[in-house]
Amino acid sequence: MRKGTPSDWQARFGHPMSHAEVDHLYHTFMPLQIAAVTRFAAPIPGVLPVLDALRGQGLRIGSCSGYPRPVMEALVPAAADHGYRPDHWVATDDLKAGGRPGPWMALANVIELGVSAVHRCIKVDDAVPGISEGLNAGMWTVGLSVSGNEFGATWEEFAAMSEAEIAARRAPAEAKLRAAGAHYVIDTLADIAPVIADINRRLAAGERP
């Protein structure tokens, strides 16, 4: 889908978009976005046991979101009701320095969680700006090729797809994430355990992201 442009607005309404109209669109859209994210707050199957296992190994989980704080303040408790509770989270409008692709949200999690070595951190994301965020922060980066916007399907839609259709939609998503510089690309967060094992091996050998 092509995104709208200022010239599209001019062509349709006969005048440039005003600040008041921008504010009106934002305040109209925000309740719709909040309702949507809370409706889809449940983690995909297999993720929670993996996160529990990682926490058992001493890992801490921080969240960097492209959503503004009002959305996150609705999403975080909705996700908690389904069992997902990050140790810390940062919204895209929380920091004066800005959000992704800059490193600031990722590093804010590092500071809050008391992580002493950024090169031991792993940034997992389904979008190119999130991969760039992790790289700019000096972290290992893992792209999610199926459970994200690049693949573009709900869990129910995915479950109904043939292997051929999954492969056809996975390939361009994976290619885009790899082109952005992701160190690894996996289908979903449920597949992260072998990646962490490999990163630990590389760290032990003296490698850095």
C-alpha positions as CSV (number, residue, x, y, z in Angstrom):
1,M,0.0,0.0,0.0
2,R,1.4,3.4,-0.9
3,K,1.6,5.9,1.9
4,G,-0.2,9.2,1.5
5,T,1.7,12.4,0.8
6,P,1.1,16.1,1.4
7,S,0.4,16.4,-2.4
8,D,-2.4,13.8,-2.0
9,W,-3.9,15.9,0.8
10,Q,-3.7,19.0,-1.4
11,A,-5.3,17.2,-4.3
12,R,-8.2,15.9,-2.3
13,F,-9.0,18.9,0.0
14,G,-7.7,21.8,-2.1
15,H,-5.3,23.2,0.6
16,P,-2.1,22.1,2.4
17,M,-2.5,20.1,5.6
18,S,-2.6,22.4,8.7
19,H,-1.2,21.7,12.2
20,A,-4.7,21.6,13.5
21,E,-5.7,18.9,11.0
22,V,-2.6,16.9,11.8
23,D,-3.5,17.1,15.5
24,H,-7.1,16.1,14.8
25,L,-5.9,13.0,12.8
26,Y,-3.5,12.0,15.6
27,H,-6.1,12.3,18.3
28,T,-8.7,10.5,16.2
29,F,-6.3,7.6,15.3
30,M,-4.8,7.1,18.8
31,P,-7.9,5.4,20.4
32,L,-8.1,3.1,17.4
33,Q,-4.5,2.1,17.7
34,I,-4.8,1.5,21.4
35,A,-7.8,-0.7,20.8
36,A,-6.0,-2.6,18.1
37,V,-2.8,-3.4,20.0
38,T,-4.6,-4.5,23.1
39,R,-6.7,-6.9,20.9
40,F,-3.5,-8.5,19.6
41,A,-1.5,-8.5,22.8
42,A,-1.2,-12.2,23.2
43,P,2.3,-13.7,22.5
44,I,2.6,-16.2,19.7
45,P,2.7,-19.9,20.7
46,G,6.1,-21.1,22.1
47,V,7.4,-17.7,23.1
48,L,6.6,-17.6,26.8
49,P,8.3,-20.9,27.7
50,V,11.4,-19.7,25.8
51,L,11.5,-16.4,27.7
52,D,11.0,-18.3,31.0
53,A,14.0,-20.5,30.1
54,L,16.1,-17.5,29.2
55,R,15.3,-15.8,32.5
56,G,16.3,-19.0,34.2
57,Q,19.8,-18.5,32.6
58,G,19.9,-15.0,34.1
59,L,18.9,-13.0,31.0
60,R,17.0,-9.8,31.4
61,I,14.4,-8.6,28.9
62,G,14.0,-5.0,27.8
63,S,11.5,-3.7,25.3
64,C,12.0,-0.9,22.8
65,S,8.8,0.1,21.1
66,G,7.9,2.2,18.1
67,Y,4.7,3.0,19.9
68,P,4.2,6.2,21.9
69,R,3.7,6.0,25.6
70,P,-0.1,6.2,25.6
71,V,-0.2,3.1,23.5
72,M,2.4,1.3,25.6
73,E,0.6,2.1,28.8
74,A,-2.4,0.1,27.4
75,L,-0.4,-2.6,25.7
76,V,2.0,-3.5,28.6
77,P,-0.8,-4.5,31.1
78,A,-2.7,-6.3,28.3
79,A,0.4,-8.3,27.4
80,A,1.0,-9.0,31.2
81,D,-2.5,-10.5,31.3
82,H,-1.2,-13.1,28.8
83,G,2.0,-13.7,30.7
84,Y,4.5,-11.4,29.0
85,R,6.2,-9.0,31.3
86,P,9.5,-7.4,30.2
87,D,11.8,-6.3,32.9
88,H,11.8,-2.8,31.5
89,W,10.3,-1.0,28.5
90,V,10.8,2.3,26.7
91,A,8.3,4.0,24.4
92,T,9.4,5.9,21.3
93,D,8.6,9.3,22.7
94,D,10.2,8.8,26.1
95,L,13.6,10.1,25.2
96,K,14.6,13.6,24.1
97,A,17.2,12.0,21.8
98,G,14.5,10.3,19.8
99,G,13.6,6.7,18.8
100,R,14.9,4.3,16.3
101,P,17.0,3.9,14.2
102,G,19.1,5.7,16.8
103,P,20.4,3.6,19.7
104,W,18.8,5.5,22.5
105,M,15.9,3.3,23.5
106,A,18.1,0.2,23.5
107,L,20.7,1.9,25.6
108,A,18.1,3.2,28.0
109,N,17.2,-0.4,28.7
110,V,20.9,-1.3,29.1
111,I,21.2,1.5,31.7
112,E,18.0,0.6,33.6
113,L,18.7,-3.1,33.7
114,G,22.3,-2.5,34.8
115,V,23.9,-4.5,32.0
116,S,27.7,-3.9,32.1
117,A,28.6,-4.9,28.6
118,V,26.6,-3.8,25.6
119,H,28.3,-6.3,23.3
120,R,26.6,-9.1,25.3
121,C,23.1,-7.7,24.5
122,I,20.9,-9.0,21.7
123,K,18.4,-6.8,19.9
124,V,15.5,-8.7,18.4
125,D,13.2,-6.9,16.0
126,D,10.9,-7.5,13.0
127,A,11.6,-4.2,11.2
128,V,14.6,-2.6,9.6
129,P,14.7,0.5,11.9
130,G,14.8,-1.9,14.9
131,I,17.7,-3.8,13.4
132,S,19.5,-0.5,12.8
133,E,18.8,0.5,16.4
134,G,20.5,-2.6,17.7
135,L,23.5,-2.1,15.3
136,N,23.9,1.5,16.3
137,A,23.8,0.5,20.0
138,G,26.6,-2.0,19.4
139,M,24.4,-5.1,20.0
140,W,24.0,-8.4,18.3
141,T,20.8,-8.2,16.1
142,V,18.2,-10.9,15.3
143,G,15.5,-10.3,12.7
144,L,12.1,-11.9,12.9
145,S,11.0,-12.9,9.4
146,V,7.6,-14.4,10.1
147,S,6.2,-12.9,13.3
148,G,6.2,-9.3,12.2
149,N,5.1,-6.6,9.8
150,E,7.3,-7.7,7.0
151,F,5.5,-11.0,6.7
152,G,2.2,-9.3,7.4
153,A,-0.2,-12.0,8.7
154,T,-2.0,-12.8,11.9
155,W,-1.2,-16.1,13.7
156,E,-4.5,-17.5,12.4
157,E,-3.7,-16.5,8.9
158,F,-0.2,-18.0,9.2
159,A,-1.6,-21.3,10.6
160,A,-3.9,-21.6,7.5
161,M,-1.0,-21.1,5.0
162,S,0.7,-23.7,2.9
163,E,4.4,-24.3,3.3
164,A,4.9,-22.8,-0.2
165,E,3.0,-19.6,0.7
166,I,4.9,-19.3,4.0
167,A,8.2,-19.7,2.1
168,A,7.2,-17.1,-0.5
169,R,6.3,-14.5,2.1
170,R,9.3,-15.4,4.4
171,A,11.9,-14.9,1.7
172,P,11.5,-11.2,1.0
173,A,11.1,-10.4,4.7
174,E,14.3,-12.3,5.5
175,A,16.2,-10.7,2.7
176,K,15.2,-7.2,3.9
177,L,16.3,-7.9,7.4
178,R,19.6,-9.4,6.3
179,A,20.2,-6.4,4.0
180,A,19.7,-4.2,7.0
181,G,22.6,-6.0,8.7
182,A,20.9,-8.5,11.0
183,H,23.4,-11.0,12.4
184,Y,20.7,-13.7,12.4
185,V,17.2,-14.1,11.0
186,I,14.7,-16.5,12.5
187,D,11.0,-17.1,12.1
188,T,9.8,-16.1,15.5
189,L,11.1,-15.4,19.0
190,A,10.3,-19.0,19.9
191,D,13.4,-19.9,17.8
192,I,15.9,-17.8,19.6
193,A,17.5,-20.4,21.9
194,P,20.0,-21.8,19.3
195,V,20.9,-18.2,18.3
196,I,21.8,-17.3,21.9
197,A,23.9,-20.4,22.2
198,D,25.8,-19.5,19.0
199,I,26.3,-15.9,20.2
200,N,27.7,-17.2,23.5
201,R,30.1,-19.4,21.5
202,R,31.2,-16.4,19.5
203,L,31.6,-14.3,22.6
204,A,33.7,-17.0,24.2
205,A,35.9,-16.9,21.1
206,G,36.5,-13.2,21.5
207,E,34.0,-12.0,18.8
208,R,32.0,-8.8,19.1
209,P,28.9,-7.7,17.2
